[in-house]
Every structure is written in C-alpha cells, then in structure tokens.
Amino acid sequence: RLGVLHVGQRIEEQADFEKIYKNAWADNANACAKQYAGTGALKTDYTRQRTQWGLIMDGWNSLIRYYKNNFSDGFRQDAIDLFLGNYSVDEVEPASPLHVKKDWKFLALPIIMVVAFSMCIICLLMAGDTWTETLAYVLFWGSASFGTFAIILYNGKDFVDAPRLVQKEK
C-alpha cells in the first residue's frame, strides 16, 4: 500500500531487507535494555540467528541484571523519582534520605566469602601430601565460605540497594 514493494513482490522474498530490519530491531532492543536494565537485551541473537554463544551471553546478561537489580540500582530509581517529581526535596529537613552509613559487614563479609571459596577451590586443585590433609583444608575453607554465605543470606535485606526516596505502597 505504501509503495515499498512492487506489485507481486512479497516481504518473505526480500532477504536483504529482512536482515537489515532484524538487525535494526535487535540493535534498538539492545539500546533500550541498556538504558533500562544496564545490560544488552536478551535473545537478540534469536532475532538475528540463534547461536550457542548467544545462549551463553543471555545467561551472563541475566546474572549481571540480577546483581545490578539487587545490589547496585537503587540510586537509579532514586534519580528517576527525583526527575519525574515522585519525590520532593524538603528544604527544612537537613538530613538527606540518600545518605545511609554502611556497616563493616558490607565489605568484609563478601571479601571473606570470596577468599574462602577461592581457597577451597585451590585446595581441591592442589592436593596436599595426604588425602586427610586435603580433606581437612577443603572442609575448613568450604565451611568458612558456606558460613559467610549463610550470614549474608540471613542479613540479605541489608545488602540490597533499594531505592530510598519513595516507599512502595503496601
């Protein structure tokens, strides 16, 4: 109707146009997803042509999104709320709701967990003189990594970077 195709031509027969259109569609999806979620869009290779590498990248992007959503995106939502006017700054109140003092556990516990897990893997890969020595090291470092992980899970809400300006309605 718009005169893009000649009479009798079908869109399915236009392989070059289809490739250009799908690439533009996937590139637009990536741009929108980077603004909204901080990573590229999932399954863009499916729009182009599904590959094993694309499947791996979808998993990687999902992990990055999970981390960003839970541990580092609260400030983005606060910025959006300020920009949209969902939160008004009170000039009378001197303390900022954005300033929250972090406790020692926010840095120490994740570092301890990563070091303990790394030592557990190293002990598995580099066996000691006897199997009992190796087992003792693996059990020690494994229990240390599991213990710190359990403490982090127990205090999970303290580690989440939630927006601070606008409270969700219950």
KEKE-3310 file (N, C-alpha, C; in steps of 0.2 Angstrom, whole numbers, plus 5000, padded with zeros to 4 digits):
npx = (5004:5010:5019:5032:5036:5036:5022:5016:5027:5033:5036:5042:5051:5061:5076:5087:5082:5075:5085:5092:5081:5079:5091:5091:5080:5085:5096:5090:5083:5093:5098:5088:5087:5099:5098:5087:5090:5103:5111:5114:5100:5091:5091:5093:5101:5093:5084:5092:5100:5100:5113:5125:5134:5126:5117:5125:5128:5116:5113:5124:5121:5109:5113:5121:5111:5103:5112:5114:5101:5098:5109:5115:5107:5098:5100:5098:5084:5080:5085:5077:5065:5067:5068:5056:5048:5042:5046:5049:5060:5063:5066:5067:5071:5087:5094:5099:5089:5096:5109:5116:5124:5136:5138:5152:5151:5147:5157:5167:5161:5158:5171:5178:5170:5173:5187:5188:5180:5188:5200:5196:5193:5206:5213:5206:5211:5225:5231:5236:5249:5243:5227:5219:5224:5221:5207:5204:5208:5199:5187:5188:5189:5178:5168:5170:5167:5154:5148:5150:5142:5130:5128:5127:5116:5106:5106:5101:5093:5099:5110:5104:5102:5091:5079:5078:5070:5056:5044:5036:5019:5009)
npy = (4994:5006:5008:5002:4990:4982:4978:4962:4958:4950:4951:4941:4937:4945:4945:4953:4965:4959:4955:4967:4974:4965:4966:4980:4980:4972:4979:4991:4985:4982:4995:5000:4991:4992:5005:5003:4991:4990:4981:4972:4968:4952:4937:4943:4938:4928:4935:4938:4927:4912:4907:4896:4904:4915:4910:4908:4921:4927:4920:4926:4939:4939:4935:4947:4957:4952:4954:4969:4973:4970:4974:4986:4996:5005:5018:5023:5021:5031:5042:5043:5045:5057:5065:5063:5069:5062:5062:5075:5087:5091:5106:5110:5099:5094:5082:5071:5059:5050:5047:5035:5026:5014:4998:4988:4975:4975:4976:4967:4954:4949:4949:4940:4929:4926:4925:4913:4904:4903:4898:4886:4880:4880:4872:4860:4858:4858:4846:4840:4832:4821:4812:4815:4827:4836:4834:4840:4853:4857:4855:4865:4877:4876:4876:4889:4897:4893:4897:4911:4914:4910:4919:4931:4929:4928:4941:4947:4958:4969:4970:4973:4985:4996:5008:5024:5035:5035:5026:5010:5007:4997)
npz = (5000:5003:4994:4995:4991:4975:4964:4966:4973:4988:5005:5012:5002:5002:5006:5010:5015:5026:5034:5037:5043:5054:5061:5064:5073:5083:5087:5092:5103:5111:5114:5121:5132:5138:5143:5152:5160:5161:5154:5139:5128:5130:5120:5108:5098:5094:5086:5076:5072:5080:5091:5100:5107:5109:5118:5129:5132:5135:5147:5155:5154:5161:5174:5177:5176:5187:5198:5197:5198:5211:5220:5216:5209:5216:5217:5204:5203:5212:5206:5195:5201:5207:5196:5189:5198:5208:5220:5232:5237:5253:5260:5273:5281:5286:5285:5273:5264:5256:5261:5269:5282:5279:5286:5293:5288:5275:5267:5272:5274:5260:5255:5263:5260:5246:5247:5255:5247:5236:5241:5245:5232:5227:5236:5233:5220:5221:5228:5245:5254:5259:5258:5269:5274:5263:5263:5276:5274:5263:5269:5280:5273:5265:5274:5280:5269:5266:5278:5279:5268:5272:5283:5275:5268:5278:5283:5271:5267:5271:5262:5250:5238:5239:5233:5241:5242:5238:5245:5242:5240:5252)
capx = (5000:5014:5024:5039:5037:5032:5016:5018:5033:5032:5041:5046:5056:5066:5081:5092:5078:5073:5091:5093:5076:5080:5097:5089:5076:5089:5100:5085:5081:5099:5099:5083:5088:5105:5095:5083:5092:5110:5114:5110:5094:5091:5088:5094:5104:5087:5081:5097:5101:5102:5119:5127:5137:5121:5114:5129:5128:5110:5114:5128:5117:5104:5117:5123:5105:5101:5117:5113:5095:5098:5114:5118:5102:5094:5102:5095:5077:5080:5086:5071:5060:5068:5067:5049:5044:5038:5049:5050:5065:5061:5071:5068:5075:5094:5097:5097:5087:5101:5115:5115:5130:5137:5142:5158:5149:5145:5164:5171:5159:5159:5178:5179:5167:5176:5193:5187:5178:5194:5205:5193:5195:5213:5214:5204:5215:5232:5231:5241:5253:5239:5220:5216:5226:5217:5200:5204:5208:5193:5181:5189:5188:5171:5163:5171:5163:5147:5146:5149:5137:5124:5127:5125:5109:5102:5106:5101:5089:5104:5114:5101:5102:5084:5078:5077:5066:5049:5042:5031:5013:5008)
capy = (5000:5012:5008:5000:4984:4982:4974:4955:4956:4948:4953:4935:4936:4951:4943:4958:4969:4956:4955:4974:4975:4961:4969:4986:4978:4969:4985:4995:4982:4982:5001:5001:4987:4995:5011:5001:4986:4990:4976:4972:4964:4945:4934:4947:4933:4924:4939:4938:4920:4909:4903:4894:4910:4920:4907:4909:4928:4928:4918:4931:4946:4938:4936:4954:4960:4950:4958:4976:4975:4969:4977:4992:5000:5009:5025:5024:5023:5037:5048:5043:5048:5064:5068:5063:5073:5057:5064:5082:5088:5095:5111:5111:5093:5095:5076:5068:5051:5046:5046:5029:5024:5007:4994:4985:4969:4976:4975:4962:4948:4947:4948:4934:4923:4925:4922:4906:4899:4903:4894:4879:4878:4879:4866:4854:4858:4857:4841:4840:4826:4815:4814:4818:4834:4839:4834:4845:4860:4858:4856:4871:4883:4876:4878:4896:4900:4892:4901:4918:4915:4910:4926:4936:4927:4930:4948:4949:4964:4974:4970:4975:4993:4998:5015:5026:5041:5034:5020:5007:5006:4990)
capz = (5000:5004:4988:4997:4987:4968:4963:4966:4977:4994:5010:5013:4997:5002:5012:5012:5019:5032:5038:5039:5048:5061:5064:5067:5078:5089:5090:5096:5109:5115:5117:5126:5138:5142:5147:5157:5164:5162:5150:5132:5128:5130:5114:5102:5093:5091:5081:5070:5071:5087:5092:5107:5110:5111:5124:5135:5133:5138:5154:5158:5155:5166:5180:5178:5178:5194:5203:5197:5201:5219:5224:5213:5205:5220:5216:5198:5204:5216:5201:5191:5205:5208:5189:5187:5203:5213:5227:5233:5242:5259:5262:5280:5284:5284:5283:5266:5265:5252:5265:5274:5283:5278:5291:5291:5285:5268:5263:5275:5273:5253:5254:5267:5257:5240:5248:5257:5242:5232:5245:5244:5225:5227:5240:5228:5214:5223:5233:5249:5254:5261:5257:5275:5274:5258:5266:5281:5271:5259:5274:5283:5268:5262:5279:5280:5263:5267:5284:5277:5263:5276:5286:5270:5266:5284:5283:5264:5266:5272:5257:5244:5237:5237:5232:5247:5242:5238:5248:5239:5244:5254)
cpx = (5004:5019:5031:5040:5033:5026:5018:5024:5030:5037:5045:5052:5062:5071:5085:5088:5076:5079:5093:5088:5077:5086:5095:5085:5080:5094:5096:5084:5087:5100:5094:5084:5094:5103:5091:5086:5100:5114:5111:5104:5095:5088:5089:5097:5098:5084:5085:5097:5104:5108:5120:5130:5132:5117:5118:5129:5121:5110:5119:5125:5112:5107:5119:5117:5103:5106:5115:5106:5095:5103:5117:5113:5098:5094:5098:5087:5076:5081:5080:5065:5060:5066:5060:5045:5040:5041:5051:5055:5062:5066:5072:5072:5082:5097:5095:5095:5092:5107:5113:5122:5131:5140:5148:5157:5148:5152:5167:5168:5159:5166:5180:5176:5171:5183:5192:5185:5184:5199:5202:5194:5202:5215:5212:5209:5223:5232:5237:5245:5248:5232:5217:5218:5222:5210:5199:5204:5202:5187:5182:5186:5181:5166:5164:5167:5156:5144:5145:5143:5130:5122:5124:5118:5104:5101:5105:5098:5094:5109:5111:5101:5095:5084:5076:5072:5059:5048:5036:5025:5012:5001)
cpy = (5006:5012:5006:4994:4985:4977:4967:4953:4954:4949:4947:4934:4941:4949:4948:4963:4966:4956:4962:4976:4972:4964:4976:4985:4976:4975:4990:4992:4982:4989:5002:4997:4990:5001:5008:4996:4986:4985:4976:4967:4956:4943:4938:4943:4929:4928:4939:4931:4916:4905:4901:4900:4914:4917:4908:4917:4930:4926:4923:4937:4945:4938:4943:4958:4959:4954:4965:4977:4974:4973:4984:4997:5005:5016:5027:5026:5029:5043:5049:5046:5055:5068:5068:5067:5068:5059:5071:5083:5093:5100:5112:5105:5094:5088:5073:5061:5047:5044:5041:5026:5016:5004:4991:4978:4969:4975:4969:4955:4945:4945:4941:4928:4921:4922:4914:4902:4898:4898:4887:4876:4876:4873:4859:4853:4856:4852:4841:4833:4820:4817:4817:4825:4838:4840:4839:4852:4862:4859:4862:4877:4882:4878:4886:4899:4899:4896:4908:4919:4914:4916:4931:4935:4929:4937:4951:4956:4970:4975:4973:4983:4995:5005:5017:5032:5040:5027:5017:5006:4999:4988)
cpz = (5000:4998:4989:4992:4980:4968:4962:4970:4984:4999:5012:5008:4997:5008:5014:5017:5026:5036:5041:5044:5055:5064:5068:5073:5084:5092:5094:5103:5114:5118:5122:5133:5142:5146:5153:5162:5165:5158:5143:5133:5127:5123:5108:5096:5090:5086:5075:5068:5077:5087:5099:5111:5113:5117:5130:5137:5137:5146:5158:5159:5160:5173:5182:5180:5185:5199:5203:5200:5209:5223:5221:5209:5209:5218:5209:5199:5208:5211:5197:5195:5206:5201:5187:5192:5208:5220:5227:5238:5247:5261:5269:5284:5282:5282:5277:5267:5260:5256:5270:5275:5283:5284:5288:5287:5277:5264:5265:5273:5265:5252:5257:5263:5250:5242:5251:5252:5237:5235:5244:5238:5225:5230:5236:5223:5215:5229:5238:5249:5255:5259:5263:5276:5269:5261:5271:5279:5267:5264:5278:5279:5266:5268:5280:5275:5264:5273:5283:5272:5267:5280:5281:5268:5272:5284:5276:5263:5267:5266:5250:5244:5234:5237:5239:5247:5242:5240:5244:5243:5246:5253)
residu = (ARG:LEU:GLY:VAL:LEU:HIS:VAL:GLY:GLN:ARG:ILE:GLU:GLU:GLN:ALA:ASP:PHE:GLU:LYS:ILE:TYR:LYS:ASN:ALA:TRP:ALA:ASP:ASN:ALA:ASN:ALA:CYS:ALA:LYS:GLN:TYR:ALA:GLY:THR:GLY:ALA:LEU:LYS:THR:ASP:TYR:THR:ARG:GLN:ARG:THR:GLN:TRP:GLY:LEU:ILE:MET:ASP:GLY:TRP:ASN:SER:LEU:ILE:ARG:TYR:TYR:LYS:ASN:ASN:PHE:SER:ASP:GLY:PHE:ARG:GLN:ASP:ALA:ILE:ASP:LEU:PHE:LEU:GLY:ASN:TYR:SER:VAL:ASP:GLU:VAL:GLU:PRO:ALA:SER:PRO:LEU:HIS:VAL:LYS:LYS:ASP:TRP:LYS:PHE:LEU:ALA:LEU:PRO:ILE:ILE:MET:VAL:VAL:ALA:PHE:SER:MET:CYS:ILE:ILE:CYS:LEU:LEU:MET:ALA:GLY:ASP:THR:TRP:THR:GLU:THR:LEU:ALA:TYR:VAL:LEU:PHE:TRP:GLY:SER:ALA:SER:PHE:GLY:THR:PHE:ALA:ILE:ILE:LEU:TYR:ASN:GLY:LYS:ASP:PHE:VAL:ASP:ALA:PRO:ARG:LEU:VAL:GLN:LYS:GLU:LYS)
# end
